[in-house]
Amino acid sequence: MTFDQICELEPRLRKLYDEIPRLLPSLMEAENGNFWMCWSRLKAMMSALVGWSAENERVQSPQCYDVAYSACFDRAESCGMEVHRRT
């Protein structure tokens, strides 16, 4: 299943993905610029939507989690690098 297909089944995942650029600066500030702590917080939000802890049974598979993890991490990493460059 692709990330877009997962997002069709769980629209809140797309919303979280789209909000990462907006969320990351405030998370970076709250975590004293520690990207990994920020990622941990974002990952917790993502894990509530996809994977074993998801409410939606259609996205509870480890494969869905892996796809969502990769997409969200890549987005956070690229945004995190931009935030880090600006500080």
Secondary structure as GFF3:
##gff-version 3
##sequence-region A 1 87
A	DSSP	alpha_helix	3	9	.	.	.	ID=ss1
A	DSSP	alpha_helix	11	30	.	.	.	ID=ss2
A	DSSP	alpha_helix	35	47	.	.	.	ID=ss3
A	DSSP	three_ten_helix	57	59	.	.	.	ID=ss4
A	DSSP	alpha_helix	62	86	.	.	.	ID=ss5
###
